[in-house]
Amino acid sequence: MDFQDFLQHLPNIIPAELPAEKAHVKMAPLERVQLMKNLDLSTKNPRIAAVMMLLYPKNKKTHLILIVRNAYNGVHSSQIAFPGGKYETSDADFQETALRETHEEIGISAEKIEIIKQFTPMYIPPSNFLVHPFLGISSQELSFYPDIREVADIIELPLSVFLNDEIIIEATLSTSYADNISVPAFNIQNHMVWGATAMILSELREVLKIAFDQKI
């Protein structure tokens, strides 16, 4: 999608109602859905994080940035994610967390990003994080400078590809819930994107498709 055409849809995106769990569940492993039915989040005292869903022009076409996390001894090792990270007490709010972490992880300063909308928070049971997603746009072409300590690679995903239903697949994976289970996923540039990132992406897709007057 041409970036200037995308900008014309912002008046529809900003006030759009969030589909929340209705969108999340479409990309959720069945085991997670069952777990969440009986979960009382007030007893978990989750850690707080925020992530940035950043849209920007590349060769005049709208793109979404994702990162490939470095391998490490943890539940999110080598996974596809959004730029983002843990809330710090020095952050004024969760939006500032998303902006700060985006700068730290991929080198894009807060001055280059306009926050458009906050999306539905996502609880991640394996790591006990409550993640606050934000949609941001940059009106200029960007050069990324990944932090090699945290980011193994970046994925520049054309928005037209993201909105194509052909990238939605079923994958057999071993997860924190069980081994060799079938999970819904996005096949993005030969990466399997599943779990919390896929669920957040699902809500973004639905909001954008409604704003663009496309079939969900």
N, C-alpha and C positions, 0 to 999 in steps of 0.2 A: 504494500500500500504506500502510495506517495505520502511523504510526511506532511505536506501542506494540506492534503485531503484529510489526513488524520486529525490535524489541528482543528479543522472545521467541525469535528464531532465532539470536541471537548465540552461544549454546552450541554450535550446529552450525557456525557460520562460523569461529570461532576455531581449532578443530583441523583444519579441512578441508584435505585434501591439495590442493596447487596443481597444476593441469593444465599449467602452464608452456607449453612450445613447442606442445603439442597444441592449446591454446587460441589461442596467438599466431598460428599459421599459418593459422587460419581467416579472419583479417582481414589477412593479409599480402599485398602485391603479389607476383606470381609472380617478378618480377625480384629482389626482396629475398630470397625463399626460395632462389633459385639462388645469389645472392651469399654468403649465410650458410653454404652448404654447404662452401665452400672457405676460409672466413675463420678465421684464427688470431688470436683476440682478444688473446693475450699479446704479439703484435707491434705492437698498435695504441696502447698506452699511453693509453687513453681518459680523457677528462675525466669527472668524477663529478658527478651531479646526483641530486636526490630530488624526488618529487612526492607530493601529497596527494589521495587519492580520498576526499572528505569527504561523508558522508551526514548529513542533519539534517532536522528537521521543518519543514514550511511548511504552515500551515493543517491541521496534524495529519497530513499525508501526508509520506512519506519522499521526499526529493529528493537529487540528486547535483549538486554544483557543478562547472561547467567554465568556462573563460575563453576569450575571443577575444583573441589576442595582437595588439598594435599592428603596423602595417606598418613594416618596417625593411629594411635591406639585409642580409638573411640568409636561410638556408634554411628557417627556421620562421616567416617573416613572415606575419602575419594568420591563422595556423593556430589551430584549436581545440586546447586543451591543458588539463591539470590545473594548479592552482596549484603552483608549485615552481620550482626553479632550481639553480644551481651550488653544490656543496659548498664551504664555506670552512674553512680550517684552524682557525678559532676554534670551529667546530661540534664538539660532543662526539661525535656520530655522525651517520649519514645520517638517522635519525629527526628529530634536531634540525634538520637542514637543511630537511626537509619542513615542519616546524612554523614555522621562522623565515621561510621563503619564503612560506608561506601568509599569515602575518601581514603581511609586506611587500607582497604583491601584492593581497590582497583584504581586509585589515584584521581578520582573525580571529585573536585571540591564542591562544597555546598552551594557556592555562588553560581554554579553551572546547572543546578537542579531546581526546578519548581515543583513543589509538592502539590499534587492534584487531588488526591483522595486517600483516606485511610480505609483499609479493607478489614475483613473480619479476623480477629485474632485466632491463631491456630495453636492448640495444645499438642505437644509432642511427647507422648508417654515415655519412650526409651530414655530420653535425656532430661525429662521433667522441665521443659522450657515452654513458656507461653510466648509465642512469636506474634509481633504486631507488624503486619505488612503495610507498606505505603506505596502508592503509585506516584512516580515522579516523571517529569519529562525534561529533556534538555533540547533546546532549539538549535543547537550547533553540533556539527560533527565532532566526535570525541576520539581522543587517543587514550588508551588504557595502559596503566602501569601497575600490573598485579604485584601484590606483596608475595614474594616467593616463599615466605614462611607459611602462608596460609592458602595460597591460590596456585594450583598446578596449571590451570589453563582457563581461558575465557571462551564463551560461546556467544557469538553474535547471531541472534535468531531473527530472521525476517518476520515481521508481523503477519504477512500473508501466509507463511508456512505454519506459524503458530495457530492460526485460525482454521487451518485445513484439518478436517476430521480424520484424514488418512494417517496422521501421526499418532492417533490413539490406538494402543494395542493392549493385548494381554501378555504378560511376561511371567515366567516361572522363576522365582527368586527365593533365596534364603534371607529371612528378615529377623528382626528381634521378636516377632510374634511366633514364627514357626519356620521350619526348613521346607524348601521346595513347594512353595505355595503359589497359586496364581494371583497376580495383582494387576490392576489396571495401571498403565504407564503411558508416557509420551515417548515416542522414538524420535529424539532430537539429535540430528547429526551423529547417528550411531551411538548415542548415549541413552540409556534407559533412565528416564526421569520419573520417579515414583514417590510414594509417601507424602510427607508434608509439603514438599515443593510442588508436586503434581496437584495436590489438593488446593493449594493457593493459586496455582496456575489455572485450575478449573474455574475458580470464582472470577479471576481476571478475564478469562475467555468469555464467560457468560455476560459479564458487564459490557465488554467491548462489542460482542455480537448484538446485544440489545441496542446499544448506542448506534451501531452501524446498520441497524434494521436487518440483520441477517438471521437465518433460522438457527435455533439452538439444537 
